[in-house]
Amino acid sequence: MKAAMISSHGDGPDVVSVEEVEKPNRKSKNDVLIKVLAASISMGDCHLKSGRISFVMNPALPYIPGQDSCGIIEDIDDSTSKKTGLNVGDVVVAHSEDPDKGQLAEYVLVDAFSCVKKPESMSNQTAAACIWGTTGRMAVSLGKVKSDSRVLVLGGSGGVGTYAVQFAKKKGAFVAATSTQENMLKRLGVDKVINYKEVNWWELEDFKKNPFDTIIDVRGCSFYKAATNKVIKSRKDGGVFVAVTGDDPFPTLKTLSAVFVFSLNFYGDLFGLEVDFGEQVIRRVHLSFAYQIKRCLLSISENLMN
């Protein structure tokens, strides 16, 4: 079969090539063999490809990239089929946390419990690309967004941000977002777009006079600016800062000490922690697993595709 292969670490396209590799076979009861119809990549794939996080995730070179795909089940264990309700011929959306089981190939092996059936209303490409919408949906939920909320999404035009702004608008909230992609965000319903290359959002007088109920930080490094400039309401007034990423959007994790420092800021993301800063509170997003992916796909299908 054909597969994309990363031959060495780097940021450019020259380290990626399409190669003929052996088709995988199931090795455990939980393995599902999927014929890929569409696949996508995320910022996590880019970090892995660059080698910046090699201390914590370092698949043997060459490796197949990609964590997310949509495809047809070709082989599944009978007992696993009964437990999951998945069957040969089902079109599913799959997510893999294992960097050695990349999805940019004609066939992939994934854990059965990381697969969900694709909603019929979605195209294969949309389904493969929207898994990280799970994080956007959870950010809006953690931010306690309501119909009368004022919401600021920092990094509104990326894979997570585009879903966060749509879910917030679906709640009826006023939504502002930082991005250089004004036209795209306006089409998604964003009320105010701030070009971060031209304006410092934390210095805008309108934001200081009318602070936000919820700030969703997809970009990173923004809590101190929001709190000290009082563009977010205090906790007693209902203000919530939701951190989707760590404090460094481009972390370098090549040593134990670097991992330790990064963990202090980021591991809340993995466990959904709430961090108390006196007048402010940070809620960290718990990243996606099959249950949340299923709920997110259904929510996108029912609410954002009409």
N, C-alpha and C positions, 0 to 999 in steps of 0.2 A: 504494500500500500504506500501511498505518498503521504508525507508529513513535513511540516515546517520543522527545521532543526536549528538550534542555537549552538554554534560551534565554539564560541569564545565569548567572554564578557565584553560588553561595549554598548554605547548608546545609539550607534548608527545602524543602518540596514545591512551593512556588509557582513555582519556576523550571523545573518539568517539566510538559510537556503532551503530549497525543497528537495527532499531526498526520498529514495525508496527504502523502506524499513519493513521489518517483519510485522505482520498483523498480530495483534495481541490475542491471547486466549485466557478464558477465566481460570483463576487459580484458587479462588475461595468461593464459598456459598454466597457471599455478599457481592461478589463481582457481577457487574452487568456489562455485556458487550453491546456497544452502540455504534451504529453507522451514522456518522456525523452529516447533518444537513446544513448546519451553520454553526459558526464559532465566533467568539469575541475575545478581546484582550482588555485588560484593565491597567490602572497605574501600578498595581502590585506586580503584574507581569513585567512592566518596564523596570521597576526596581530590581527584580530578580535578574533580568537580562543584563542590567548594567554592572552587576557584581557588588553593588553598594551594600547589600544585606547578606553577604556571603557567610557571615558568622552564624546566622540563625537559619538561613535557607540557602543551600548550596548544592543543587542537583548535579550529578556527575555529567560532565560534558562529553559528547553533545547531548542535548535534551530537547524534548518537544514542549514548546511554551503553550500558555493558555489555560485558564481555569474554568471557563464556561462554554457550554455548547448546547445545541438542540439537535436531537437525532432520533432514529428509530431503534428500538430494542431488537437485537438479533439473537441474543442468548441470555437466559436468566435461569437460575436454579429453581426447581419446582417449589421447594419449601420457602424460598425467599419471595417467590411470586405470590404465594398465599399470604405471607406476612405483610407485603407492601401493596398488594393489589395491582402490581405492574405485570404486564404480559408481553410476550413476543409480539411485535407489530405496533406497540404503543409508541406514540411520539412524545418524548419527554424532554425536559430541560434538566441539565446536569451541571453540577458544580463540584470541583475537586480541590481539596485543600493540599493534596499531595503534589509537590512540584515535579515528581518523577512520573506523574500521570497526566501529561499535558493533553489539551483538547484540540490543538490545531493539526488534525490528522483525519484521514478517511474513516478510521475506526478507533474507538477509545474504550478503555475499561474504567468504570466508575463504581463507587459504592452505591448499592441499591437505595440506601437511606439518604443519599444526597441527590436523588432524582425525584422529580414530580411530573405529572402529566401536563402537557402544554394545553392551555385553554384554546378551544377551537377558533376563537375570534382573533388570535394572534398569528402573524406570520412566523416562520421559522427564524428569520433574521431578527425580528423584534424580540422574540422569546430569548434567543441567545444573548442579546445585548442588554436585556433589562434586569438581569439578576441583581446588579448592584442598586437597582431601584429599591431593593429590600432595605438597604441602609438609609436611603432617603425617607422611606415610609416610617422607619423606626425613629429617625431623628425628629420628624414632625410629631410623632406620638409622644416621645420623651419631652419634647418642648411644650407639651400641653397646649397646642395651637387650637384656638377656637375661632368662631365667626367674627369676633370683635378684636382679634389679636393683630398686633403689628409685628411682622416677622422680617428679619434680615438674613438672607442666605449669602454667606461669604464664599464665593466660588460657585456661582449659580449656573454655569454653562457646561459643567463637566458631567460625568456619568452619574454621580450621586446628586449633584446640585439640580440638574434638570428635573429629576423626579421630586426632590424636596420642594421646589417651587410649585410644582403642579399639585402635589398633595396638600400643600398649605393653601393654595388658591381654592381647591375643592372644598376646604373647610370654610371658605368665605373670608379668609384673612386678607389684610393689606400686606402685600409682599414686595420687598425691595431686594435687590441682589447685586453683587459686584461681578462685573464681567466686561469684556470688550465686545461681546456678541449681543449688542442691544437688540437688533432686529429679531434674532432667534428667541430671546427671552420675552420680548413683547408678544410674539406669536404664542408663547406658552402662558401668557396672561399676567406676567410680572408687571406690577404697577409702576415701579421706579427702578431704572438700571443705572448703576454707578460705574463709570469707567475708571477702574482702579489705577490705570496708568496716568490719568489726568487729575484725579481727585482723591484725597485721603478721606475715606468714608467716616472715620472717627472724628473728623474735624468739622463736619457739616452741621451748621447751626440748627437746621430743621430736625436733625436726628437728636441733638442735645435737648431741644425744646420739647420734642415728642419722642422720648426714648422707647426702645422696642421691648415688647413682652418676651420675645424669643429671638435669639441669634443662633443660627446653625452655622458652625464653622467647618466648612469642607476644606478650606485652604490651609489652616494651621496658623499658629503664632498670633492669635488675635484676642485672646481673653483679656490680657492686660490693657490693650488699647480700648476695648469696649468698656471695661470697668472704670478705668481712671478718667476717661472722658465722659462717663455717665451717659452713653448712648443706649444702655440697657437698663431697664428698671431694676431696682433693688429686689432682693429676694422677698422682703416683706410686702412688696407691691406686686409680687407674682413674676418677677423677671427670671428667665431660665436661659443659660448659655449651654448649648449642646455641642460638644466637641466630637466631630466625626473622625478627625485625624489627630496625630500627635502634634507636638509643638514644632516639629521640623518636617515639612512636606517632602523633603528629599534627604532622608536619613542615611548616614553612612554607618553600617553595623558590621565592622570587620574585626573588632576586638571585644573582649569580655567587658571591659570598662565602658565602652560605647553602648553596648547592649543594656548594661545596668542603668546608665543615665537615661537612655531612651525609655526604658521600662517604667521609670518613675512617672513619666508623662503620658505614656501610651497604653500601658496594660489595662487601664480602665476601659479602653475601647473593647477589649476582649471579654471583659466580665461585667460590663454594664454598670460600672461604679458611679456613685454620686460623690463628688468632692466638695466639701464645705469651705468657702472662703469668706466667712463672716457675712458681709452684706450680700454676697453673690454665691451662687451654686452652679457647679459645672456638672452636667450629666453626660456620661460617655456612652457612645453607641455600641451595643453588642452586635458584632458582625454576623453575617448571614449563615443560617443552617437551613436544612430542608423545610422545616415547619414554617419558618418565616418566609422562605422563598415561595412556598405554596400560597400563603396568605397574600404576599405581595403581588404575585402574578394574577391572582383572582381580582385583587383590588385594582390593579392597572387595567385589566381586561374590562371590568365592570364600570370603572369611574373615569378613566383617562382616555378611552378609545371610542367614546361616543361622538 
